[in-house]
Amino acid sequence: MIKPHVSNILIALAFIILLSPIVQATDSDGDGVDDQNDDFPLNSNEWTDTDGDGVGDNADSDDDGDGIPDSYDYFPLDSLEWADTDGDGVGDNTDTDDDNDGRVDEMDTFPLDSSEQGDYDGDGRGDNADIDDDGDGVYDWIDAFPYDNSEWVDTDGDGVGDNSDIDDDGDGVNDGIDAFPLNPFEAADYDGDGVGDNADTDDDNDGWGDGIDAFPLDLFDWIDYDGDGIGDNSDIDDDNDGINDGLDAFPLNPWETADFDGDGVGNSEDNDDDNDGVMDNFDAFPFNSSEYLDTDMDGLGDNSDVDDDNDGVNDGLDAFPLNPWETADFDGDGVGNSEDNDDDNDGVMDNFDAFPFNPNDSRLDSNDSTNSIITELLVTSVIILLLTCIILMFFITKDRNNT
């Protein structure tokens, strides 16, 4: 048998069960939301209070109470989300790539800017918009290393910036000793005129073009006349003829060393070295302009010799100073006494003249006369005989030739 208090409970439960559909369907404020689901059952203007702040959502400017007004809240009923930067339907707090630029937010310096991802120099301007990404003062479009603030030029294009490269122009000469470290075609400037030796037509700046300069890198020398490897300015014997330049009248002519008469023609080529008017071949003293003859060949020129023909008679007393066989001409007829057959010119040959040096006396010496006549006859006879023989031989030879 059921106890009375239990029966009362069962009756109450049955009554509640029977009345529950009526209660559930009740909408006290007639807002279309049953009271059971209406946060404001007696306020027809409100029925939900998402953030539970006692202000209905219709009146609440921040339904989810996340601090973002509903008008700016992409997720007004979600207190954990309020923005959807990329509009992909996933709130930024949940989305791993808010701006949908392909780079996850934790790697994206600008997670809410789809046009930027990095800021290399940390200047607050994204690299895509920044004209100098590494902040080295060189614009990116002329910066060989836009993300390296220690480099901006790579002259030789070897991938190593000039600040680090020990040979910027890649010419094989280190920058420390390269006069033109940024010019691969030049490495030296011998004369320091600012023009590299390869382009400079006068490397040593001595006024002689390299093409004709025997020593293009020596300021003090440009010619090597004798080709001995020593420039003429330094060489003490430019023509290498064995005579030092200081003593050589022709220091650049190996075939000449002196010019005795100073006429500009070297002795070897000059036909009259002493310029006395007598060619050297005929000049007994080719290097003495005051002498050219040495009649007696005693080593003294005739102009200095007191006895030119060395016949023992001084020239002042010698009628024939250049004839060693004659010294006098008694009759002054130009024929010396030794050769003259009539020294006194009295018409009587000396052989028949008892006084050959006295034109006023020509008496004959009887003995001399007889001997002279005999001698003359013998000589005449011999001459006639010889002539006869010659004539006969001529005719005999002619006759034989005709035969």
PyMOL commands that set and color helices and strands:
alter all, ss='L'
color gray80, all
select helices_A, chain A and resi 4-24+35-37+70-72+105-107+140-142+175-177+210-212+245-247+280-282+315-317+350-352+366-402
alter helices_A, ss='H'
color red, helices_A
deselect
rebuild
show_as cartoon
